[in-house]
């Protein structure tokens, strides 16, 4: 579980640097992706 959290926070940092998004926007995008992966 801790590894999952670390992975998510790394993803958020990476995306926010890459796209210049705010933390909240990245959270929204990541949760959309996780939902897609989780239910597909």
N, C-alpha and C positions, 0 to 999 in steps of 0.2 A: 504493500500500500504506500509506504514512504517513497519507494522508487517511482511509483506512478505520479505522486505529487511532484517529485523532483523533475520528472519528465515533462509534466504539464507546465511547470514554472519555466523550464528551459525553453519550451515551445513558445510560451508567452513572451519571454525576453527576446527570442530570435525574431518572432513575427513583429514585435513592436519596433525593433531596430530596422527590419527589412522594409516595412510599410509605413513607418512613422505614425502608427496608430496609438491611440491612448490605451492604457491598461484595460479599461472597461470594454472598449471596442474589441480588443484582442480576446478577452474572456468570452464575449458573445460569439465571435467567430469560432473559437476553439470548441465551445460547447455545441455549436451547430455541427462541427466536424465529428465530435465524439458521438453525438446522437446518430448521425448518418452511419458511422462505422459500427456503432453498437447495435443498430437495428437492421442492418443490411445483411 
